[in-house]
Amino acid sequence: MESKYALRNLPVYQPGKSLEEVKQEFGLSEVVKLASNENPFGCSPKVWEALREEQAYTSLYPEGEAPQLRKELARRLRVDPGSLVFGNGSDEIVQMIARAYLDKGDEAIMAEATFPRYKTQTVIEGGIPVEVPLKDGVHDLEGMAAAVTERTRVIWVCNPNNPTGTMVSGKELEAFLKRLPEHVLVVVDEAYFEYVDAPSYPDSLSLLKKDPRLLVLRTFSKIYGLAAFRIGYGVTSEAIVGELNKVREPFNTNRIAQRAARAALTDQEFVRRCQQVNREGKEQIRAQLDLWGLSAFPTQGNFLLIDTGRSADEVYHALLQRGIIIRSGAALGYPTHIRVTIGSEEQNRLFLKELAACLKKPFRERG
Ligand SMILES: Cc1ncc(COP(=O)(O)O)c(C=O)c1O
């Protein structure tokens, strides 16, 4: 039976290959997955301690409003508890935004190479994605502001941008907001917020105190290492939270995820360590790329988009056979780039060693 019109040309989401799949397919015992910007160190041990307490409650539905997590997160972020909305991953909040704000024929503006769910959810709602090319890998805010029409309902700014890792600054974002009409919801997706170290990065939570059109998206999937639990959040005006609550499934974030997120928040030392190792890993990979004369976009995230100078699909397959899973940039409009997550020092070393073999570059083991 045919589904609704909007789905006619919509492809099914293709996730990256899993560790198990690659082990089986190539008969490998060791595989390194650097394809989904996950935390190579898992999560804080405090999460598992807390989850033991949850064992007694598995038969109970979760509280849809996540009251305890709401209170604790609001305190940490210094925002009003009513300004938070939780999702089964920030993915689900992307879906809720599209559901709540896009009627058939409404326009949503986004970068051409960015997180793909903005476009998919727009299409599902019968909306029209308006894609503005990046400029040197960075959101073209001028171009995006110029693309606004009376039908524009939502603008997506992924900051840092996945897949390039580039960011827009606080000044640039503020100037952009000034140019936009009142009827537009501006979503700033800060999934990689905790990894950013540029001082000019926007203080978006302060901005949204002045601007009720703004929604900031964040997640526990990245630096907090809870991708398996599926929990993310949005910070915005209470009016927008109210609209999103109309389309939110009643028990959308589960009890275990809420508890895990609360425990993860208490371990900021874990977060600091991960930030530090990510910084070092970025340097480790960059130093080697420099030696090879290869370039990568200046990243503020836990991943790098690297120009291999060769077919990205070929490099992807060659690395896969050697037990390294990364993403090819081909489908993202970067036919010679690969996107690689910054892993542990050892994972980065293995990646560089295998990349050297694929690209026929020299590689010297350290020590
Ligand atoms: C920019 C961006 N936003 C949102 C997400 C979704 O994250 P989650 O649904 O795990 O919170 C991702 C995941 O990779 C991402 O890269």
PDBQT file of the ligand as one rigid body, heavy atoms in Angstrom, charges set to zero:
ROOT
HETATM    1  C1  LIG A 401      24.533  17.723  14.805  1.00  0.00    +0.000 C 
HETATM    2  C2  LIG A 401      23.800  16.583  15.414  1.00  0.00    +0.000 A 
HETATM    3  N1  LIG A 401      22.598  16.796  15.953  1.00  0.00    +0.000 NA
HETATM    4  C3  LIG A 401      21.900  15.815  16.519  1.00  0.00    +0.000 A 
HETATM    5  C4  LIG A 401      22.395  14.531  16.567  1.00  0.00    +0.000 A 
HETATM    6  C5  LIG A 401      21.538  13.467  17.165  1.00  0.00    +0.000 C 
HETATM    7  O1  LIG A 401      22.026  13.033  18.361  1.00  0.00    +0.000 OA
HETATM    8  P1  LIG A 401      21.134  12.206  19.384  1.00  0.00    +0.000 P 
HETATM    9  O2  LIG A 401      19.819  11.901  18.736  1.00  0.00    +0.000 OA
HETATM   10  O3  LIG A 401      21.912  10.994  19.682  1.00  0.00    +0.000 OA
HETATM   11  O4  LIG A 401      20.965  13.117  20.570  1.00  0.00    +0.000 OA
HETATM   12  C6  LIG A 401      23.641  14.246  16.019  1.00  0.00    +0.000 A 
HETATM   13  C7  LIG A 401      24.173  12.886  16.030  1.00  0.00    +0.000 C 
HETATM   14  O5  LIG A 401      25.160  12.537  15.471  1.00  0.00    +0.000 OA
HETATM   15  C8  LIG A 401      24.362  15.301  15.421  1.00  0.00    +0.000 A 
HETATM   16  O6  LIG A 401      25.555  15.098  14.853  1.00  0.00    +0.000 OA
ENDROOT
TORSDOF 0
